[in-house]
C-alpha cells in the first residue's frame, strides 16, 4: 500500500514538472573573442570573422575577468520584442 502511494506522489510531481520544461526558453551559446564591452552590450568576434552583438543586463552573470581580447562563451536565449503580421 505504501509503494502505491509513493508511486502516485511521484506521478503527480512528474506531471507538474513536464509543462515547465516544455515552455522553457531554448538556450544557445556563441564563443569568440571580446572586441567591445559596454554596460548594456558585448560584441564578440567568432573564428570566421563574424561579429555578434549581444545585449546584457545588470543581472548577467559573469565568471572571470571580462575584458577586450578575452575568449568567452556566451549563453543566451532568444525572445521576440515585437511581431508584425503582414497582409
N, C-alpha and C positions, 0 to 999 in steps of 0.2 A: 504494500500500500504506500509506503514511504517513497519508493522509487517511482511510482506512478505520479505522485505529487511533485517530485523533483523534476521529472520529465515535463510535466505541464508548466511548471515555472520556467524552465529553460526555453520551451517553445514560445511562451509569451515574451520573454526577454529578446529572443532572436527576432520575433516579428516586429518588435519595437525598433530594433537596430536597422533592419533592412531598408525602410523608407529613408532614413538618414543617409545611408551610404549611397542610395540610388540618386539622391539630389545633391550630393556633394560636388563642388566645382572640380572639374578636371584640372590637374596640376601639370605644368610644363616646366622645362628648365632650358637655360641657354648658358653656354660657357664661353668666355672671351676675356680680352684684356680691357681694363677700365681706361677709357680715353677722356671721360668727363664726369665730374661729380657735382651735383647741385643739391640743394635742400629738398627738392621735390622730384629729381630725376637722376638717373645714372645712365651713361652711354657706354656700351661695351662693343668692341670690335671682334668679330669671330675670325677664325682662321682664314676663311675665304674673302676677308676684307669687308664683309657686310657689317654695317653698324646698326645696333639695336638700341633704341632709346626707351627706357622703361621707367614709368612713374614709381615713386616711393613715398611713403608717409612717415611721420614720426614713429609709427608703430612697427616699421620694417625692422626685423631682427637682423643684426649684423654681427657675424662672428669673425674676429680677426681685425687686422689693420686695413681699413678700406682707403685706398689712395690710387692716384693715377699710376698706370703701369702694372697694377696687381692683376693676377689671373684670378677670376672669380667665376662661380657658378651661381646664377640667379634662379630661384624657384619662384614661379608666378602662376596666376590664374588669369583667364580672360573673362570679361563681363561686358555686356552691352551697356552703353550710356544713353544711346538713342537709337530708335528704329524708325525708319521712314518707309512706308509701303507705297510702291509705285503703281499707278493705274495703267 
